[in-house]
Amino acid sequence: MVGDPIGDFITRLMNAGAVKKEVIELPYSRMKHAVADTLVSLGYLKSASKRGKKVKKTLEVELRYEKDGRSQIRGVKRISKPGRRMYTTAFEIRPVRFGKGKLVLSTPQGIMSGDDARKANVGGEKLFSIW
């Protein structure tokens, strides 16, 4: 059993991008699906969809690559971990990698990027940064 499902999710994305996989399947959860939908809207993934029924549900994620074959996801850093949760206010949200990356937050309004959270004036738990 995985102790950190979001950490496992982003690690699987990085590993799949390193070996140039087009599609990966992983155990389904609503949290992972919300994170994947946010990454689709930010342009890091092509699509994310739920497959199966009841206990055998999986999340199928299609990765996005550039024209030269490099993965769209260059790096990911997990910020809030199960042992130490990190929270932020809307005012404290800063650009990631001088504006080249994005921050993914869990807010009361759902999973969203740092830019969207700042516009909506909501804070939350910093899940990870991606570039």
GIVENNOR-V930240 format. One line per field, one symbol per residue. burial: + if it has 9 or more other C-alpha atoms within 8 Angstrom, else -. A space follows every 10 residues. Layout:
BEGIN
burial: ???
END
This chain:
BEGIN
burial: -------+++ --++-++--- +--+---+-- -+++++++++ ---+++++-+ ------++++ +++++----- +++--+-+++ +----+++++ --+-++---- +++++++--- ++++--++-- -+++++++++ +
END
